Amino acid sequence: MAALETPSPSRRRLLLVLGAFVLPAVLAVGSVLFFYGLLPASVPSGDFPFHYNGYAHVLRNVKPDGDVDFSAIGRDRQELDTFVRSLATFSPRSRPDLFPKPEDALAYWLNAYHALVLQSLVDEYPYLESVHDKAFGHFFWGRSWPVGGQRLTLWALEHRILDREYADPRIHLALFHGTRGGPLLDGAPFDPSFLDSQLNDAARRFVGDRRHVRLEKDTVHLAQVFDTYREDFLAALPEGRRSTVLQFVWAFLPDTCTERYGCDTRSDLDRVCGTKLDKCQLVFEPEDRALPDAAARDVRAVTP
């Protein structure tokens, strides 16, 4: 039996050089494709119709104030997991016939995003106080799911699909990231039939919350999202009114506070800033990253 040929020193050096440069490059490209949701995924056969019924049952665990009973979802998570599995088969990419209108597709992506966020949070609950806990943060943003033939991360779903394909800044005020200080989860799925109304309601709910918009003397305190996505909010305004995000805020402030005692109104903003909204002083406030946990809320309610 012939002895195996030993690589020459020069060949060994070449292999080492290739390993030192090529392998990291391949891994880097793979990481980028993974993060941006560009890796393919199998599409299981679907022998059942796609619907939001089970997911709607999951959202019954959202309290009126937006806190979530994660414990209850975890105890009976079958409907959540079943809905998430259905995303692998049904999506506007794999089954465009089921999502013929833009409203159908946008409602799908919003519901898919929220379901994946919920599943991520429930998987780690109750060992989690914030979505920015160091160990969980990597898991939260570095995880991917098969969705209609692609492996999508939450980042890819939000920024590559929702932000890029649907230039609607109301999405920034409706998208639940698992924090108490950001947009809160609604108790019902997004429905294509009245999606526009739901997005308007989400924007009004966000802007009407004093944690996100608060007037103090001649200063307006705004949630950080209005600075992060400033250009998106300005682009949605009519020509001639794109000088400040306060024009967008004004459009969704209430006329009166009959539903939310003590809220700020359009008249209040006019009083603080006058006719020159672009001259008003703005302060952008950081987001409360705590988990909107209904159980923690109950504990706070009984703590002296």
C-alpha positions in Angstrom: 0.0 0.0 0.0 1.5 3.3 -1.1 2.3 5.8 1.7 0.2 9.0 1.8 2.0 11.9 0.2 3.2 14.5 2.8 2.4 18.1 1.7 5.5 20.1 1.0 6.4 23.0 3.3 5.3 25.5 0.7 2.0 23.8 0.2 1.4 23.6 3.9 2.0 27.4 4.1 -0.5 27.9 1.3 -3.1 25.8 3.0 -2.6 27.8 6.3 -2.9 31.1 4.5 -6.1 30.0 2.7 -7.5 28.7 6.1 -6.5 32.0 7.8 -8.3 34.2 5.2 -10.9 32.2 3.3 -12.6 30.5 6.2 -13.2 33.7 8.2 -14.5 35.3 4.9 -16.9 32.4 4.4 -18.1 32.6 8.0 -18.5 36.4 7.7 -20.6 36.1 4.5 -22.7 33.4 6.1 -23.3 35.6 9.2 -24.4 38.5 7.1 -26.8 36.3 5.1 -28.2 34.9 8.3 -28.6 38.2 10.0 -30.3 39.8 6.9 -32.6 36.8 6.5 -31.2 35.8 3.1 -30.7 32.1 3.8 -33.2 29.7 2.3 -35.5 27.5 4.3 -37.6 24.5 3.3 -41.4 25.1 2.9 -43.4 22.3 4.6 -46.5 21.2 2.9 -49.6 22.9 4.3 -52.7 20.7 4.6 -54.6 23.3 6.6 -55.9 26.8 5.8 -53.9 29.7 7.1 -55.7 31.8 9.7 -55.1 34.0 12.8 -57.6 32.2 15.0 -55.1 30.5 17.3 -52.9 33.6 17.5 -56.0 35.6 18.4 -56.5 33.3 21.4 -52.9 33.9 22.5 -53.5 37.7 22.4 -56.3 37.3 25.0 -53.4 37.3 27.5 -52.7 40.9 26.7 -54.1 43.2 29.4 -55.9 46.4 28.6 -52.9 48.4 29.6 -50.6 46.5 27.3 -48.9 44.3 29.9 -48.7 40.6 28.9 -49.4 37.5 31.0 -46.4 35.6 29.8 -46.9 32.9 32.4 -50.4 32.1 31.0 -49.0 31.9 27.5 -46.3 29.6 28.6 -48.6 27.2 30.4 -50.7 26.8 27.2 -48.4 27.7 24.4 -49.6 25.2 21.8 -51.6 27.7 19.8 -48.6 30.1 19.7 -46.2 27.4 18.6 -48.8 26.1 16.0 -49.1 29.6 14.5 -45.4 30.1 14.4 -45.0 26.7 12.6 -47.6 27.8 10.0 -45.4 30.7 9.1 -42.9 28.3 7.6 -45.5 27.2 5.0 -47.6 30.3 4.4 -46.3 33.8 3.7 -46.7 36.5 1.0 -43.4 35.1 -0.5 -44.4 31.4 -0.7 -48.2 31.8 -1.2 -48.8 35.2 -2.8 -52.3 34.0 -3.8 -53.4 34.1 -0.2 -52.2 37.7 0.3 -53.3 39.5 -2.9 -53.5 43.0 -1.5 -50.8 45.1 0.3 -53.0 45.1 3.4 -53.0 41.3 3.5 -49.2 41.1 3.3 -48.6 43.9 5.8 -51.0 42.4 8.4 -49.2 39.1 7.9 -45.7 40.5 8.6 -46.9 42.5 11.6 -48.6 39.5 13.2 -45.6 37.2 12.3 -43.2 39.6 14.0 -45.2 39.9 17.1 -45.7 36.1 17.3 -42.0 35.5 17.0 -41.2 38.1 19.7 -43.8 36.5 22.0 -42.3 33.0 21.4 -38.8 34.3 22.2 -39.9 36.0 25.4 -42.0 33.0 26.6 -39.0 30.6 25.9 -36.9 32.6 28.5 -39.7 33.5 30.9 -39.5 33.9 33.9 -35.7 34.2 33.9 -35.9 37.6 32.2 -36.5 41.1 33.3 -35.5 43.0 30.2 -35.1 42.2 26.5 -31.6 43.8 26.8 -30.4 41.4 29.4 -26.9 40.6 28.0 -27.5 36.9 27.5 -31.0 37.2 26.2 -30.2 40.2 23.9 -27.9 38.0 21.8 -30.5 35.2 21.7 -33.3 37.6 20.9 -31.7 39.2 17.9 -29.6 36.3 16.8 -32.3 33.7 16.4 -34.0 32.9 13.1 -37.2 31.1 12.0 -38.3 29.5 8.7 -40.8 31.9 7.2 -42.2 31.1 3.7 -38.9 29.8 2.3 -36.5 32.1 4.1 -34.8 31.9 7.5 -35.7 35.3 9.0 -34.3 37.0 12.0 -36.4 39.7 13.8 -34.0 42.3 12.5 -34.5 41.2 8.9 -38.2 41.1 9.3 -38.4 44.5 10.8 -35.8 46.4 8.7 -35.5 44.5 5.5 -39.3 43.8 5.0 -41.4 46.1 7.2 -39.2 49.2 6.9 -38.1 48.8 3.4 -41.2 47.4 1.7 -43.8 49.4 3.6 -42.9 53.0 4.0 -45.4 53.7 6.7 -44.0 55.4 9.9 -47.0 54.3 11.9 -45.3 50.9 11.9 -42.7 52.3 14.2 -45.4 53.2 16.7 -47.2 49.8 16.4 -44.3 47.3 16.5 -44.0 45.5 19.8 -40.3 44.8 20.8 -41.0 43.3 24.2 -40.4 46.5 26.2 -42.7 48.5 28.5 -41.4 51.8 27.1 -42.0 51.0 23.4 -45.2 50.3 21.5 -47.4 48.0 23.5 -49.0 44.8 22.1 -52.6 45.0 21.2 -55.1 42.4 22.3 -56.1 41.4 18.7 -54.2 40.5 15.6 -53.8 43.0 12.8 -56.7 42.5 10.3 -56.3 43.4 6.6 -59.9 44.5 6.5 -59.3 47.4 8.9 -55.5 47.6 9.0 -55.4 51.4 8.4 -57.7 52.0 11.4 -55.6 49.7 13.6 -52.4 51.5 12.6 -54.0 54.9 13.3 -55.2 53.6 16.7 -51.7 52.4 17.5 -50.2 55.8 16.6 -52.8 57.6 18.7 -52.2 55.2 21.7 -48.5 55.7 21.5 -48.6 59.5 21.1 -51.3 59.8 23.8 -49.1 58.1 26.3 -47.2 60.7 28.5 -44.2 58.3 28.6 -43.8 59.0 24.8 -45.1 62.6 24.5 -45.0 65.0 27.4 -45.2 68.8 27.5 -43.3 70.8 30.2 -43.3 74.6 30.0 -41.7 75.3 26.6 -40.2 71.9 26.1 -41.6 68.8 24.4 -40.3 65.4 25.7 -40.5 62.8 23.0 -39.8 59.1 22.8 -36.4 58.2 21.2 -38.2 56.6 18.3 -39.1 60.0 16.9 -35.4 60.8 16.6 -34.3 57.4 15.4 -36.8 57.3 12.6 -37.1 61.1 12.1 -36.7 61.0 8.3 -39.5 58.4 8.0 -41.9 60.5 10.0 -41.0 63.7 8.0 -41.4 61.9 4.7 -45.0 61.1 5.6 -45.9 64.7 6.1 -47.3 67.0 3.3 -44.9 69.3 1.5 -44.3 72.4 3.5 -44.7 70.7 6.9 -41.6 68.6 7.0 -39.5 70.8 9.2 -40.2 68.9 12.5 -41.5 65.6 13.8 -43.9 67.6 15.9 -46.1 68.0 12.9 -46.6 64.2 12.9 -47.1 64.1 16.6 -49.7 66.9 16.4 -51.7 64.9 13.9 -52.2 62.0 16.3 -52.6 63.9 19.6 -56.2 63.9 20.9 -58.4 67.0 20.7 -59.6 66.3 24.3 -58.7 64.0 27.2 -62.1 62.4 27.7 -60.6 58.9 27.4 -57.2 59.5 29.1 -57.4 61.9 32.0 -54.4 64.3 32.1 -53.1 63.6 28.6 -51.7 66.3 26.4 -53.8 67.6 23.5 -53.3 69.4 20.2 -54.3 72.6 21.9 -51.6 72.0 24.6 -49.0 71.6 21.9 -50.1 74.7 20.2 -50.0 76.6 23.5 -46.4 75.4 24.2 -45.0 75.8 20.8 -47.2 78.5 19.2 -47.6 78.5 15.4 -43.9 77.7 15.0 -43.6 74.0 15.9 -40.2 73.8 14.4 -39.0 76.4 17.0 -40.1 74.3 20.0 -37.4 72.7 22.1 -37.3 68.9 21.9 -35.8 66.4 24.4 -35.7 62.8 23.3 -36.1 60.3 26.1 -34.6 56.8 26.3 -36.9 53.9 26.2 -37.8 51.9 29.3 -36.5 48.4 28.4 -38.3 46.5 31.2 -40.4 43.6 30.2 -44.2 44.5 30.1 -44.9 41.6 32.5 -48.4 41.5 34.0 -47.1 39.5 36.9 -44.6 42.2 37.8 -47.3 44.7 37.5 -49.4 42.8 40.0 -46.5 42.7 42.4 -46.0 46.4 42.1 -49.7 47.0 42.8 -49.5 45.3 46.2 -46.0 46.6 47.2 -46.3 49.3 49.8 
